[in-house]
Amino acid sequence: MNTIIKINNKQATVIAVIAFILTLTLSYYLPGYTITLSGLLVVIFLSVFVKSIQSTLIAAGISLAVVIGFFLLQKGEMATKVVIEYLFIVFLVLFTTLLVLTMKRLNQNMLFEKSHHAALFENATEGIVLTNQHGVMILANPAAVKMFGYEPNEMVGHHVEVLLPQKIREHHVKLRDTFYEAPAHRAMGSGRDLYAQKKDGQKFPVEVSLSYYYRGEQRFVIAFIVDITQRKLIEESMRLQQQDKRGRKKSQRYFG
């Protein structure tokens, strides 16, 4: 079983301070071992768990100051080997800083995109339902939850057929399996009236578009659902008006 270790800002700061103190102590009491200064790399790396870019720059600045300080404290004429060791430590500090800053920028870009996707999902006016390859709902946005009269997260874990009238559920399972065999981005029920069912059993007309994507070997299907009840009422009203007009015209011709 894999265990993921998570470190928050406060924990990372505490560990970094401890590592910094240990590095200073060892470097002071073991002046001939420049390898002890490599503990500063741990301090810089731990700043990856702190969101701000400034934390990494501060850690890098302090680390460089410490390296330069210990270099200047060297007594007597220094051997070329010692100078090279200090220069190498400076290189490692700069390289680690650049690496951490790159990681932070990538992470910030990912979080930015993720927040935008979440905003689109949460604020979409049409219902969005995500199902796995077994037809089980794993996500439903607020519009879908409201549309079908469920509580938040209540739809998750149920087969998508619970959103359909009872009489067509069995047939829909076959249609779903057929779609999974040859998935495509398309509208459902072209040329036919589609109906969904709320939690309380009330049926209402809908338009549904399907899309899909893969994550590894798993396939997921996205259903975009629009409640067209109002549109149907308007269309029916217009139809009745047209029918009434035709009826009046016939009456005028008959009695005229």
C-alpha positions as CSV (number, residue, x, y, z in Angstrom):
1,M,0.0,0.0,0.0
2,N,1.5,3.3,-1.1
3,T,1.6,6.1,1.5
4,I,1.7,9.7,0.4
5,I,3.4,12.1,2.9
6,K,1.9,15.6,2.9
7,I,3.6,18.5,4.4
8,N,1.9,21.8,5.0
9,N,3.4,25.3,5.1
10,K,4.0,25.3,8.9
11,Q,5.5,21.9,9.0
12,A,7.8,22.7,6.1
13,T,8.9,25.9,7.8
14,V,9.7,24.1,11.1
15,I,11.7,21.4,9.3
16,A,13.6,24.0,7.3
17,V,14.5,26.0,10.4
18,I,15.8,22.8,12.1
19,A,17.8,21.8,9.0
20,F,19.2,25.4,8.8
21,I,20.3,25.3,12.5
22,L,21.9,21.8,12.1
23,T,23.7,23.0,9.0
24,L,25.1,26.1,10.8
25,T,26.1,24.1,13.8
26,L,27.9,21.3,11.9
27,S,29.6,23.8,9.5
28,Y,30.9,25.8,12.5
29,Y,32.3,22.9,14.5
30,L,33.5,21.0,11.4
31,P,35.1,23.8,9.4
32,G,37.1,21.5,7.2
33,Y,34.0,19.7,5.8
34,T,32.3,21.9,3.3
35,I,29.9,19.0,2.6
36,T,28.0,20.1,5.7
37,L,26.9,23.2,3.9
38,S,24.9,21.0,1.5
39,G,22.2,21.0,4.3
40,L,21.3,24.4,2.9
41,L,19.9,22.6,-0.2
42,V,17.4,20.9,2.1
43,V,16.3,24.3,3.4
44,I,15.7,25.6,-0.2
45,F,14.0,22.4,-1.3
46,L,11.5,22.5,1.6
47,S,10.3,25.9,0.4
48,V,8.5,24.0,-2.4
49,F,5.8,23.3,0.2
50,V,5.3,27.0,0.8
51,K,3.2,28.7,-1.9
52,S,4.9,32.0,-2.3
53,I,7.9,32.5,-4.6
54,Q,9.4,34.9,-2.1
55,S,10.0,32.1,0.4
56,T,12.3,30.3,-2.0
57,L,14.2,33.5,-2.9
58,I,14.6,34.3,0.8
59,A,15.9,30.7,1.5
60,A,18.3,31.0,-1.4
61,G,19.5,34.4,-0.4
62,I,20.2,33.3,3.2
63,S,21.9,30.2,2.0
64,L,24.2,32.1,-0.3
65,A,25.0,34.5,2.5
66,V,25.9,31.6,4.8
67,V,28.2,30.0,2.2
68,I,29.9,33.3,1.5
69,G,30.2,34.0,5.2
70,F,31.9,30.7,6.0
71,F,34.2,31.1,2.9
72,L,35.3,34.5,4.3
73,L,35.9,33.0,7.7
74,Q,38.5,30.7,6.3
75,K,41.9,31.4,7.9
76,G,45.2,31.6,6.0
77,E,45.8,30.8,2.4
78,M,43.1,28.5,1.0
79,A,43.9,25.6,-1.2
80,T,42.4,25.5,-4.7
81,K,40.4,22.4,-3.6
82,V,38.6,24.4,-0.9
83,V,37.8,27.2,-3.3
84,I,36.4,24.7,-5.8
85,E,34.3,23.1,-3.1
86,Y,32.8,26.4,-2.1
87,L,32.1,27.3,-5.7
88,F,30.4,24.0,-6.2
89,I,28.2,24.6,-3.1
90,V,27.2,28.0,-4.6
91,F,26.4,26.2,-7.9
92,L,24.2,23.7,-6.1
93,V,22.4,26.4,-4.2
94,L,21.6,28.3,-7.4
95,F,20.6,25.1,-9.3
96,T,18.3,23.9,-6.4
97,T,16.7,27.4,-6.3
98,L,16.1,27.4,-10.1
99,L,14.6,23.8,-9.8
100,V,12.3,24.7,-7.0
101,L,11.1,27.9,-8.7
102,T,10.4,26.0,-11.9
103,M,8.4,23.4,-9.9
104,K,6.4,26.2,-8.2
105,R,5.6,27.9,-11.4
106,L,4.4,24.6,-13.0
107,N,2.3,23.9,-9.9
108,Q,0.8,27.3,-9.9
109,N,-0.1,26.9,-13.6
110,M,-1.7,23.6,-12.9
111,L,-3.7,25.0,-9.9
112,F,-4.8,28.0,-12.1
113,E,-6.1,25.7,-14.8
114,K,-7.7,23.4,-12.3
115,S,-9.5,26.3,-10.6
116,H,-10.8,27.5,-14.0
117,H,-12.1,24.0,-14.9
118,A,-13.7,23.8,-11.5
119,A,-15.4,27.2,-12.0
120,L,-16.7,26.1,-15.4
121,F,-18.1,22.9,-13.9
122,E,-19.6,24.5,-10.8
123,N,-21.2,27.5,-12.6
124,A,-22.4,25.9,-15.8
125,T,-26.1,26.5,-16.4
126,E,-26.6,23.1,-18.0
127,G,-26.4,19.9,-16.1
128,I,-23.1,18.0,-16.3
129,V,-22.9,14.4,-15.2
130,L,-19.7,12.4,-15.4
131,T,-19.9,8.6,-15.4
132,N,-17.3,5.8,-15.4
133,Q,-17.2,2.9,-17.8
134,H,-19.8,1.0,-15.8
135,G,-22.3,3.8,-16.1
136,V,-21.9,4.9,-12.4
137,M,-22.1,8.6,-11.8
138,I,-18.9,9.9,-10.1
139,L,-19.6,13.7,-10.5
140,A,-22.6,15.9,-11.0
141,N,-22.5,19.7,-11.1
142,P,-24.9,21.9,-9.0
143,A,-27.1,22.5,-12.1
144,A,-27.6,18.8,-12.6
145,V,-28.3,18.2,-8.9
146,K,-30.9,21.0,-8.9
147,M,-32.4,19.9,-12.2
148,F,-33.1,16.4,-10.9
149,G,-34.0,17.4,-7.4
150,Y,-31.3,15.6,-5.5
151,E,-29.1,16.7,-2.6
152,P,-25.4,17.5,-3.3
153,N,-23.4,14.3,-3.8
154,E,-26.6,12.2,-3.6
155,M,-26.4,11.2,-7.3
156,V,-22.8,10.0,-7.0
157,G,-22.5,6.2,-6.8
158,H,-25.8,5.5,-8.6
159,H,-26.1,4.2,-12.2
160,V,-27.1,6.9,-14.6
161,E,-30.3,5.1,-15.4
162,V,-31.9,6.4,-12.1
163,L,-32.2,9.7,-14.1
164,L,-34.5,8.1,-16.7
165,P,-38.1,7.0,-16.7
166,Q,-38.5,3.4,-15.4
167,K,-39.8,2.0,-18.6
168,I,-36.7,2.8,-20.7
169,R,-34.0,2.0,-18.1
170,E,-33.4,-1.5,-19.2
171,H,-33.2,-0.5,-22.9
172,H,-30.8,2.4,-22.0
173,V,-28.4,-0.1,-20.4
174,K,-28.0,-1.7,-23.9
175,L,-27.7,1.7,-25.6
176,R,-25.0,2.7,-23.0
177,D,-23.0,-0.5,-23.6
178,T,-23.2,0.1,-27.4
179,F,-22.0,3.7,-26.9
180,Y,-19.0,2.5,-24.8
181,E,-18.0,0.0,-27.5
182,A,-17.8,2.9,-30.1
183,P,-17.8,6.2,-28.2
184,A,-18.3,9.5,-30.1
185,H,-19.0,13.1,-29.4
186,R,-22.6,13.5,-30.3
187,A,-26.2,14.4,-29.3
188,M,-28.5,11.8,-28.0
189,G,-31.8,10.8,-29.5
190,S,-31.5,12.7,-32.8
191,G,-35.0,13.4,-34.1
192,R,-36.7,11.9,-31.0
193,D,-38.1,13.5,-27.8
194,L,-36.0,12.6,-24.8
195,Y,-37.3,12.6,-21.2
196,A,-35.5,12.4,-17.9
197,Q,-36.9,11.8,-14.4
198,K,-36.5,13.7,-11.2
199,K,-36.0,12.1,-7.9
200,D,-39.7,12.6,-7.1
201,G,-40.6,10.7,-10.3
202,Q,-41.6,13.8,-12.3
203,K,-40.7,13.5,-15.9
204,F,-39.4,16.4,-18.1
205,P,-38.1,16.9,-21.6
206,V,-34.4,17.2,-22.1
207,E,-31.6,17.6,-24.7
208,V,-28.5,15.5,-24.0
209,S,-25.1,15.7,-25.6
210,L,-22.4,13.1,-24.9
211,S,-18.6,13.3,-24.8
212,Y,-15.9,11.1,-23.5
213,Y,-12.2,11.0,-22.5
214,Y,-9.7,8.5,-21.3
215,R,-7.6,8.5,-18.2
216,G,-5.1,5.7,-18.5
217,E,-7.1,2.7,-19.6
218,Q,-10.3,3.9,-18.0
219,R,-13.0,5.6,-20.1
220,F,-15.3,8.3,-18.8
221,V,-18.4,9.7,-20.4
222,I,-19.7,13.2,-19.9
223,A,-23.4,14.0,-20.4
224,F,-24.4,17.6,-20.9
225,I,-28.1,17.9,-20.0
226,V,-30.5,20.8,-20.8
227,D,-34.0,21.0,-19.4
228,I,-36.2,22.1,-22.3
229,T,-39.5,22.2,-20.5
230,Q,-40.0,26.0,-21.1
231,R,-39.0,25.6,-24.7
232,K,-41.6,22.8,-25.2
233,L,-44.3,25.0,-23.5
234,I,-43.5,27.9,-25.9
235,E,-43.5,25.6,-28.9
236,E,-46.8,24.1,-27.8
237,S,-48.3,27.5,-27.3
238,M,-47.2,28.6,-30.7
239,R,-48.6,25.4,-32.2
240,L,-52.0,26.1,-30.6
241,Q,-51.9,29.7,-31.8
242,Q,-51.2,28.6,-35.4
243,Q,-53.9,25.9,-35.1
244,D,-56.3,28.5,-33.8
245,K,-55.5,30.9,-36.7
246,R,-56.0,28.2,-39.2
247,G,-59.3,27.3,-37.6
248,R,-60.5,31.0,-37.7
249,K,-59.5,31.2,-41.4
250,K,-61.5,28.1,-42.2
251,S,-64.5,29.5,-40.3
252,Q,-64.3,32.8,-42.2
253,R,-64.2,31.0,-45.5
254,Y,-67.1,28.8,-44.5
255,F,-69.4,31.5,-43.2
256,G,-68.1,34.2,-45.5
